[in-house]
Amino acid sequence: MGLFDRLSGDAPRVAFLGLDGIPYDLVEDNPEVFENLTDIAESGSAGAIDSIVPPESSACWPALTTGRNPGETGVYGFQDREVGTYDTYVPMGSDVQADRLWDRVTDDGRKASVFNVPVTFPPQRDIQRMVSGFLSPGIEKASHPKDVGDYLQEHDYHIDVNAKLGHKDDKSDFVENAHEVLDARYEAFSHYIEQDDWDLFFGVFMSTDRVNHFLIKDYARGGEYKEEFLEFYRKVDEYVGRLRDQLPDDVTLIVASDHGFTSLDYEVHFNEWLRQEGWLEFQDDDHESLDDIAASTTAYSFIPGRFYINLEGREPRGSVRRDEYENVRDELKADLEALEGPDGEPVLDRVVEKEDAFEGEHTDIAPDLVAIPNDGFDLKAGFRGADDVFAPGPRDGMHKFDNASLFVDDEDVSVTDVDLLDIAPTILELMEVDYDADELDGRSLV
């Protein structure tokens, strides 16, 4: 693409709409609810795709928006460990170590508007406009430039749904709040799409993830809020259709989720399991963080299903010698693979070794093993202790590695054998932004 193309406005553009956590089979099984997404699937390309390991939003969105695995992004979940310490932190946008899509677009002399992508706080000042997503402290601090924040506050825009409302037995207030957040998000996206001054529009609807966490079991098993669940998604689909109709002819629409979703039956408290099985010990009875583990600890866990060997020379009080690492890890993997739930069913689908999941400059904080659960088992890991290994939780739905969604309003795109890392190179190729294919872990689907 030459300078004349950029100046003349002939360069192709992309609008990306993220529907956080929407499973593909939900759309496929309910075409009457998802009329617009079904039309995209029939006239363009669509299919179920795989997420990444682990399928957690804090790791997924950096991977999706860079085309790099967590070994390159440096983000593995909602909680990561500082190198060489037991200190932990919540990764934010500044912790993402790989170039984002909008960075590449901006470097190509074009404009990007980015709204509500998780793990983007603080908002970048070097792109056209940005509103940071999940974990941001509020609109004023999360938006750039100032006029964007002013507009959003005037229109009652919220970064996230009030998830605490979902913990109540009566979900009415939660459903109402989810609709309010969805409505304001649509109005904002519609307003800025209408500006037609961008080359890449990238916006995420997070409320889909929240509704799935608290209502997807009602949908799957005919519960009290099944119709409310489907009505919410009718509106989601309607808004996708309206935004699609607003787009100029030179814009390709992509709709995708970062992971799948399924019903939840048990939370599995893995640090409690490690303690009971002799893998994890604490310095005393008053413990609440990773720094409280004892020097005799062999392994510990972070959510979701990330397991770390307490390795000598890597962890400050590492107890496992490096020449013992492989044997210890193999033993832990075998114990995990043998774990059964309360009804005798296997808890885990598989356990993935570090070197099979992660590659890059930031694997020094990568988990040694990642457990992928079978449907119904949500993997937890706190350090304050739990009464039982298996327990019900406040949520009814959980993330899933497979069955994420991808819809592309372009019949020349092939959604076959696809994972999350393929989305970034596909967007770049659709926009004719040059990139080195060897720099990305995914491949273009064009």
ABEGO torsion letter per residue (X at the ends): XBAAAAAAGABBBBBBBBBBGBBAAAAAABAAABAAAAAAAAABBBEBBBBBOBBBAAAAAAAAAAGBBAAAAGBAEABBBBBGBABBBBBBAAABABBBAAAAAAAAGBBBBBBGBBGAOBBBAABABBBBBBGBAEAAAABOBAAAAAAAAAAGBBABBBAAAAABABAAAAAAAAAAAAAAAAAAAAAAAAAGABABBBBBBAAAAAAAAAAAAAAAAGBAAAAAAAAAAAAAAAAAAAAAAABBAABBBBBBBABBBBBBABBBBAAAAAAAAGABBBABABBABAAABBAABABBBBOBGBBBBBBBGABAABABBAAAAAAAAAAAAAAAAABBBAAGBBABABBBBAAAABBEAAAAABBABBBBBBBGBBBBBBAAEBABABBBBABABBBBABGBBBBBBBAABBBBGBBAAAAAAAAAAAAGBBBBAAABABBBAX
